[in-house]
């Protein structure tokens, strides 16, 4: 999934979030009103989520929950605005990249007081619980373990007379695939891959294979200017050679699955996550699968890790926190709910739910489950939680710079140096 959000738009959302933290909240929903929830994702996720919410309401004899979903690009500005206005839904989907920022500003509430009461976590994976903690308190319930994964259009590979690369493929393999797709010239010039120069997970994976972290445990930037110049230079090479889509085509991706380069038959490969195979398959007539991100060289691993795909959190402004916690307990523990949800958000964190779900999984779900369970030497340790400003660096710096380089407005050398200077300044400002 790619993102395109302007710096002004991001700062508007960020400022609103800061204002909320400084001014406190004005509760907008009284006790007894329907629980409200919001998440990012496509229609397939919405169908599953609302089905579970309706089943819970029926079982409890309560008013059905109100749900709202948006694309990733639209989600964060809206959530920040709602939070600032005290109108954030009771339950909100949270990302690993933003959980520290929201928790530190009291925009989401700690859940510890409900654990052992209405919130049953006795069967929950401990490592996934740790991923939802900030400062020792639990602020997010992982909705599934997942890993970054390369979405691959199996049908397109077959049309081109090629096979989807295995888990041992490298960036040199990508060059070979780029030439092969050019020679095959299918679907009006489909490229081997989308442009991932602005994809933070792809950069994170690449830099981890080089023995560094994107962010250190102390919240500092890991890559230096030489790393970033090499990063942008590599993608320039791929773009100039016609291995990846053009800047103009890549700009058509709004973040919705329907506009991805794979869905639009512009590219055969797309950086994604293991749990997103389901949603991408739901909007494609072709057969899709997943493989790993490429290795920087044969035998080099450690770039991948199993992480919480996303969390459920409770808004700091919610007047229905206990009711929200009780619903979340049902969402993550009920085996029938688990069968409805499948692995669309990742591998369930409850052992009993995993056992119940496994026999019911579709072909795509089984692919995702097996991928996450069999990463082998690709698997490295879970990194420290990203610092407060990681979201701003991703959306308003890396993505913007990648587009400027792709459209020729900046050189790779200038972008690499500017990224490190500006990211460091952002981190320093956020640490004050």
C-alpha positions as CSV (number, residue, x, y, z in Angstrom):
1,X,0.0,0.0,0.0
2,X,1.3,3.4,-0.8
3,X,0.5,6.7,0.8
4,X,0.3,10.2,-0.5
5,X,-0.4,12.9,2.1
6,X,0.7,16.4,1.9
7,X,2.8,18.0,4.7
8,X,0.1,20.6,5.3
9,X,-2.5,18.0,5.7
10,X,-0.4,15.9,8.0
11,X,0.5,19.0,10.2
12,X,-3.2,19.9,10.4
13,X,-3.9,16.5,11.9
14,X,-0.9,16.5,14.1
15,X,-1.7,20.0,15.5
16,X,-5.2,18.9,16.2
17,X,-3.9,15.9,18.1
18,X,-1.6,18.1,20.1
19,X,-4.4,20.5,20.9
20,X,-6.5,17.6,22.2
21,X,-3.7,16.5,24.5
22,X,-3.2,20.0,25.8
23,X,-6.8,21.0,26.3
24,X,-8.3,17.8,27.5
25,X,-11.4,16.3,26.1
26,X,-15.1,17.2,25.9
27,X,-17.1,14.0,26.2
28,X,-19.6,13.9,23.4
29,X,-21.3,10.6,24.0
30,X,-23.2,9.8,27.1
31,X,-23.2,6.4,28.9
32,X,-25.7,4.1,27.2
33,X,-25.3,5.4,23.7
34,X,-24.2,2.9,21.0
35,X,-20.5,2.2,21.0
36,X,-18.8,3.8,18.0
37,X,-15.8,2.3,16.3
38,X,-13.5,3.4,13.4
39,X,-10.8,1.6,11.4
40,X,-8.9,1.8,8.2
41,X,-9.3,-0.9,5.5
42,X,-11.4,-1.9,2.6
43,X,-14.9,-3.4,2.2
44,X,-13.8,-7.0,3.0
45,X,-12.5,-5.9,6.5
46,X,-15.6,-3.8,7.0
47,X,-17.9,-6.8,6.3
48,X,-16.1,-9.0,8.8
49,X,-15.8,-6.3,11.5
50,X,-19.5,-5.3,11.3
51,X,-20.6,-8.9,11.2
52,X,-18.8,-9.5,14.5
53,X,-20.1,-6.3,16.0
54,X,-23.7,-7.2,15.0
55,X,-23.3,-10.7,16.5
56,X,-22.1,-9.2,19.8
57,X,-25.0,-6.7,19.9
58,X,-27.5,-9.6,19.3
59,X,-25.9,-11.7,22.0
60,X,-25.9,-8.8,24.5
61,X,-29.3,-7.5,23.5
62,X,-27.9,-4.0,22.9
63,X,-28.1,-1.4,20.2
64,X,-25.9,-2.3,17.3
65,X,-22.5,-0.7,17.3
66,X,-21.8,2.1,14.8
67,X,-18.8,1.5,12.5
68,X,-16.9,3.7,10.1
69,X,-14.0,2.8,7.9
70,X,-11.7,4.8,5.6
71,X,-8.5,4.3,3.6
72,X,-5.2,4.7,5.4
73,X,-4.6,8.1,3.7
74,X,-7.9,9.5,5.0
75,X,-8.0,7.8,8.3
76,X,-5.3,9.6,10.3
77,X,-6.3,13.2,9.5
78,X,-9.9,12.4,10.4
79,X,-9.0,10.6,13.6
80,X,-6.8,13.5,14.7
81,X,-9.6,16.0,14.0
82,X,-12.1,13.9,15.8
83,X,-9.8,13.5,18.7
84,X,-9.2,17.2,18.9
85,X,-12.9,17.8,19.0
86,X,-13.7,15.3,21.6
87,X,-15.7,13.2,19.1
88,X,-13.3,10.3,18.5
89,X,-15.2,7.0,18.4
90,X,-15.0,4.8,21.5
91,X,-13.0,2.2,19.8
92,X,-10.3,3.0,17.2
93,X,-7.8,1.1,15.2
94,X,-4.2,2.0,16.0
95,X,-1.0,1.4,14.2
96,X,2.4,0.4,15.7
97,X,3.9,3.6,14.2
98,X,1.5,5.9,16.0
99,X,0.7,4.2,19.3
100,X,3.4,6.0,21.3
101,X,2.3,9.4,20.0
102,X,-1.4,8.8,20.8
103,X,-0.7,7.3,24.2
104,X,1.7,10.1,25.2
105,X,-1.0,12.6,24.5
106,X,-3.7,10.7,26.3
107,X,-5.6,10.4,23.1
108,X,-6.0,6.7,23.9
109,X,-6.6,5.2,27.3
110,X,-4.6,2.5,29.2
111,X,-6.5,-0.8,29.4
112,X,-4.8,-2.3,32.4
113,X,-7.7,-1.6,34.8
114,X,-10.0,-3.9,32.7
115,X,-7.6,-6.8,32.4
116,X,-8.8,-9.8,34.4
117,X,-12.2,-8.2,34.6
118,X,-14.2,-7.5,31.5
119,X,-11.1,-7.9,29.4
120,X,-9.8,-11.4,29.3
121,X,-6.2,-11.8,28.1
122,X,-5.4,-15.1,29.8
123,X,-5.0,-16.8,26.4
124,X,-3.3,-13.9,24.6
125,X,0.3,-14.2,23.1
126,X,2.7,-12.4,25.5
127,X,4.9,-10.9,22.7
128,X,1.8,-9.4,21.1
129,X,0.8,-7.9,24.4
130,X,4.2,-6.3,24.8
131,X,3.8,-4.7,21.4
132,X,0.8,-2.8,22.6
133,X,2.4,-1.3,25.7
134,X,3.8,2.2,26.1
135,X,5.7,3.1,29.2
136,X,4.7,-0.3,30.8
137,X,0.9,0.3,30.3
138,X,-1.3,-1.5,27.8
139,X,-2.7,0.9,25.2
140,X,-3.5,-1.5,22.3
141,X,-4.7,-5.0,21.7
142,X,-3.0,-6.6,18.8
143,X,-5.4,-7.8,16.2
144,X,-3.0,-10.3,14.7
145,X,0.6,-11.0,14.1
146,X,1.8,-10.3,10.6
147,X,4.9,-9.5,8.6
148,X,5.8,-7.4,5.6
149,X,5.3,-9.4,2.4
150,X,5.6,-8.9,-1.3
151,X,2.2,-9.2,-3.0
152,X,2.6,-11.1,-6.3
153,X,0.2,-11.4,-9.2
154,X,0.6,-15.2,-10.0
155,X,-1.6,-14.9,-13.1
156,X,0.6,-12.1,-14.5
157,X,3.7,-14.1,-13.8
158,X,2.3,-17.0,-15.7
159,X,1.3,-14.8,-18.6
160,X,4.9,-13.6,-18.8
161,X,6.2,-17.1,-18.7
162,X,7.8,-16.6,-15.3
163,X,7.5,-17.9,-11.8
164,X,6.8,-15.9,-8.6
165,X,10.2,-15.5,-6.8
166,X,10.8,-17.6,-3.7
167,X,12.0,-16.6,-0.3
168,X,15.6,-16.5,-1.4
169,X,15.2,-13.8,-4.1
170,X,17.3,-10.7,-4.1
171,X,17.4,-7.2,-5.5
172,X,19.4,-8.6,-8.3
173,X,16.5,-10.9,-9.0
174,X,14.3,-7.9,-9.2
175,X,16.6,-6.5,-11.9
176,X,16.2,-9.9,-13.8
177,X,12.5,-9.8,-13.4
178,X,12.4,-6.2,-14.6
179,X,14.1,-7.2,-17.9
180,X,11.9,-10.3,-18.2
181,X,8.6,-8.3,-17.9
182,X,9.9,-5.8,-20.4
183,X,10.6,-8.6,-22.8
184,X,7.2,-10.2,-22.2
185,X,5.4,-6.9,-22.6
186,X,2.1,-8.1,-21.2
187,X,-1.0,-6.0,-20.5
188,X,0.3,-3.0,-22.3
189,X,3.7,-2.9,-20.6
190,X,3.2,-4.2,-17.1
191,X,6.3,-3.6,-15.0
192,X,7.9,-6.0,-12.5
193,X,7.1,-3.9,-9.5
194,X,5.6,-0.8,-8.1
195,X,7.8,2.1,-7.0
196,X,8.6,1.4,-3.3
197,X,11.1,4.2,-2.8
198,X,8.6,6.0,-0.5
199,X,7.5,2.8,1.3
200,X,8.7,3.0,4.9
201,X,8.4,-0.8,5.6
202,X,10.5,-1.5,2.5
203,X,13.2,1.0,3.6
204,X,13.0,-0.5,7.2
205,X,13.5,-4.0,5.8
206,X,16.4,-2.9,3.6
207,X,18.2,-1.0,6.3
208,X,17.7,-3.9,8.8
209,X,19.5,-6.2,6.4
210,X,22.4,-3.8,6.4
211,X,22.7,-4.3,10.2
212,X,21.0,-1.1,11.2
213,X,17.6,-0.1,12.5
214,X,15.3,2.5,11.0
215,X,15.1,4.0,14.5
216,X,17.3,3.1,17.4
217,X,15.9,2.1,20.9
218,X,16.8,5.6,21.9
219,X,14.5,7.1,19.2
220,X,17.3,8.2,16.9
221,X,17.4,7.8,13.2
222,X,19.4,4.7,12.1
223,X,20.4,5.2,8.5
224,X,22.9,7.9,7.6
225,X,23.1,10.1,4.5
226,X,25.1,7.5,2.5
227,X,22.5,4.9,3.2
228,X,19.7,7.2,2.0
229,X,21.5,8.4,-1.1
230,X,22.1,4.7,-2.0
231,X,18.4,4.0,-1.4
232,X,17.1,6.7,-3.7
233,X,19.8,6.0,-6.3
234,X,18.8,2.3,-6.4
235,X,15.1,3.2,-7.1
236,X,16.2,5.7,-9.7
237,X,18.1,2.9,-11.5
238,X,15.0,0.7,-11.4
239,X,12.8,3.5,-12.6
240,X,15.1,4.6,-15.4
241,X,15.5,0.9,-16.6
242,X,11.8,0.4,-16.7
243,X,11.8,-2.3,-14.0
244,X,9.2,-0.4,-11.9
245,X,6.3,1.8,-12.7
246,X,6.7,5.4,-13.8
247,X,6.2,8.3,-11.3
248,X,3.0,9.2,-13.1
249,X,1.5,5.7,-12.7
250,X,2.6,5.4,-9.1
251,X,0.8,8.6,-8.3
252,X,-2.5,7.0,-9.3
253,X,-2.3,4.9,-6.1
254,X,-4.4,6.6,-3.5
255,X,-3.9,4.0,-0.8
256,X,-7.1,2.1,-1.5
257,X,-6.6,-1.5,-2.7
258,X,-8.5,-0.8,-5.9
259,X,-5.9,1.8,-6.9
260,X,-2.8,-0.3,-6.2
261,X,-0.4,-0.9,-9.0
262,X,-1.3,-4.6,-8.9
263,X,-5.0,-4.0,-9.0
264,X,-4.5,-1.7,-11.9
265,X,-2.3,-4.2,-13.8
266,X,0.6,-1.7,-13.8
267,X,2.9,-4.0,-11.8
268,X,3.2,-7.6,-10.9
269,X,4.7,-7.1,-7.4
270,X,3.7,-4.7,-4.6
271,X,5.2,-4.3,-1.1
272,X,2.4,-5.1,1.3
273,X,1.8,-7.1,4.5
274,X,0.9,-10.8,4.9
275,X,-2.6,-10.1,6.2
276,X,-3.4,-7.8,3.3
277,X,-3.4,-10.6,0.7
278,X,-7.1,-11.2,1.5
279,X,-8.1,-7.6,0.8
280,X,-6.0,-7.3,-2.4
281,X,-7.5,-10.6,-3.6
282,X,-11.0,-9.3,-3.0
283,X,-10.5,-6.6,-5.6
284,X,-8.6,-8.6,-8.2
285,X,-9.7,-11.1,-10.8
286,X,-6.2,-12.5,-11.0
287,X,-4.7,-15.1,-8.6
288,X,-2.5,-13.4,-6.0
289,X,0.0,-14.7,-3.6
290,X,2.8,-13.4,-1.3
291,X,6.5,-13.9,-1.0
292,X,9.2,-12.2,1.0
293,X,10.8,-8.8,0.4
294,X,14.0,-9.2,-1.6
295,X,17.3,-9.9,0.2
296,X,20.1,-7.3,-0.4
297,X,22.3,-10.3,-1.3
298,X,22.0,-14.1,-1.3
299,X,21.9,-15.5,2.2
300,X,21.3,-12.2,4.0
301,X,18.3,-12.3,6.3
302,X,16.9,-10.6,9.4
303,X,15.0,-7.9,7.6
304,X,11.5,-9.3,8.5
305,X,9.9,-9.5,11.9
306,X,6.5,-10.5,13.3
307,X,4.7,-7.5,14.5
308,X,1.2,-6.5,15.6
309,X,-0.6,-5.8,12.4
310,X,-2.8,-3.2,14.1
311,X,-4.4,-2.6,17.5
312,X,-7.8,-1.9,18.9
313,X,-7.5,1.0,21.3
314,X,-10.0,2.9,23.4
315,X,-10.3,6.7,22.9
316,X,-9.2,8.7,25.9
317,X,-12.4,10.7,25.6
318,X,-14.7,7.7,25.6
319,X,-17.4,7.7,28.2
320,X,-18.0,4.0,27.6
321,X,-14.5,2.6,28.3
322,X,-15.6,-0.4,30.3
323,X,-18.3,-1.3,27.7
324,X,-15.7,-0.9,24.9
325,X,-13.2,-3.1,26.8
326,X,-15.9,-5.8,27.2
327,X,-16.6,-5.7,23.4
328,X,-12.9,-5.9,22.6
329,X,-12.6,-9.0,24.9
330,X,-15.3,-10.6,22.8
331,X,-13.7,-9.5,19.5
332,X,-10.3,-11.2,20.3
333,X,-11.5,-14.2,22.3
334,X,-14.7,-15.5,20.9
335,X,-14.0,-18.5,18.6
336,X,-17.1,-17.8,16.4
337,X,-16.0,-14.2,16.0
338,X,-12.6,-15.5,15.1
339,X,-14.0,-17.6,12.3
340,X,-15.7,-14.6,10.8
341,X,-12.6,-12.4,11.1
342,X,-10.2,-15.1,9.8
343,X,-6.6,-13.8,9.4
344,X,-7.6,-10.6,7.5
345,X,-5.9,-8.5,10.2
346,X,-3.2,-11.1,10.9
347,X,-2.7,-14.4,12.7
348,X,-5.1,-14.4,15.8
349,X,-3.2,-13.8,19.1
350,X,-5.5,-16.1,21.1
351,X,-4.4,-19.8,20.9
352,X,-7.9,-21.1,21.2
353,X,-9.0,-18.8,18.4
354,X,-6.1,-19.9,16.2
355,X,-7.1,-23.5,16.7
356,X,-10.7,-22.8,15.8
357,X,-9.9,-20.7,12.8
358,X,-7.2,-22.8,11.1
359,X,-9.6,-25.5,9.6
360,X,-11.8,-22.8,8.2
361,X,-9.3,-20.7,6.4
362,X,-9.5,-19.9,2.7
363,X,-6.6,-20.6,0.3
364,X,-5.3,-17.0,0.7
365,X,-5.7,-17.1,4.5
366,X,-3.7,-20.4,4.5
367,X,-1.0,-18.7,2.4
368,X,-0.7,-15.8,4.9
369,X,-0.7,-18.2,7.9
370,X,2.1,-20.3,6.4
371,X,4.1,-17.3,5.3
372,X,4.2,-15.8,8.8
373,X,5.0,-19.2,10.4
374,X,7.8,-20.0,8.0
375,X,10.0,-17.0,7.6
376,X,13.1,-18.9,8.5
377,X,16.3,-16.9,8.4
378,X,14.5,-13.9,7.1
379,X,13.1,-13.4,10.6
380,X,14.8,-10.9,12.8
381,X,13.9,-9.4,16.3
382,X,11.0,-7.1,16.9
383,X,12.4,-3.5,16.8
384,X,11.7,-1.0,19.5
385,X,8.5,1.0,19.2
386,X,9.0,3.9,16.7
387,X,9.5,7.3,18.2
388,X,6.7,9.9,18.5
389,X,7.5,11.6,15.2
390,X,7.9,8.4,13.1
391,X,4.5,9.0,11.5
392,X,5.4,12.5,10.4
393,X,8.7,11.3,9.0
394,X,7.0,8.6,7.0
395,X,4.1,10.6,5.6
396,X,5.4,14.1,5.2
397,X,9.1,13.5,4.5
398,X,9.9,10.1,3.1
399,X,6.9,9.9,0.8
400,X,7.2,13.5,-0.3
401,X,10.9,13.1,-1.1
402,X,10.4,9.9,-3.0
403,X,7.9,11.6,-5.2
404,X,10.2,14.6,-5.7
405,X,13.0,12.3,-6.8
406,X,10.7,10.2,-9.0
407,X,9.5,13.3,-10.8
408,X,13.0,14.7,-11.1
409,X,12.5,17.6,-8.7
410,X,15.4,16.5,-6.5
411,X,18.5,14.4,-7.1
412,X,19.0,11.2,-5.1
413,X,22.0,12.8,-3.5
414,X,20.1,15.8,-2.4
415,X,17.1,13.8,-1.2
416,X,19.3,11.4,0.8
417,X,21.1,14.1,2.7
418,X,17.9,16.2,3.2
419,X,16.1,13.2,4.6
420,X,18.6,12.6,7.3
421,X,18.9,16.3,8.2
422,X,15.1,16.9,8.3
423,X,14.3,13.5,10.0
424,X,16.8,14.2,12.7
425,X,15.4,17.7,13.2
426,X,11.9,16.3,13.5
427,X,12.9,13.7,16.0
428,X,14.8,16.4,18.1
429,X,11.7,18.7,18.1
430,X,9.4,15.8,19.1
431,X,11.8,14.9,22.0
432,X,11.6,18.4,23.6
